[in-house]
């Protein structure tokens, strides 16, 4: 995974996590979005950066 891809995953994960914690508001996406699943995106992105960095 490229550094750019890793950063995108981290940013998307942070965005959804902030939404799920009530800091950001946007239209309902559905039951798929639970409170902590974006953390998985953040972790995958961070691991990708650690391996490449």
N, C-alpha and C positions, 0 to 999 in steps of 0.2 A: 504494500500500500504506500502511495506517495505521501509526502508531508502535507501536500495540499488536501488530499483526500482525508487524512487524519484530522486536520484542522476543521474541515467541513463537518465531519462526524461530531467532533467536540462541540462546535458551535450549534449544530442542530440539536444535539442532546441538551445543551444548556438552555436553549430556547424552549424546548418542550418541557423540561424540568421546571423552569420558571413558570410556565403556563400551568402545569399541574399543581404547583404549590400556591397558585393564586396571585402571583406577581404580574403575570401577563394575561390578557383576555383576548380570545378570538373564538370563532364559531366552534360549536361542538364537532369533534372529529369522529366520535363514536366510542364504543366500549373498549376498543383496542388500546386507547391511551389510559393507562393506569398511572398512579402517582409516580412510581420510581423507574419505569422502564427506560426513560431517556438516559438514566445513569449508565445503562449498558452501552449506549452509543459513546458516551464520554470515556468510559473505560477502554473500549475498543480503539478509539482514536488515540488515547494516551499511550496504550501499548504499541500502536503503530508508530507513534513518534519516538518512543523509547527505543524501539528496535532499529529505526532508521537513523536516529540521532547519535 
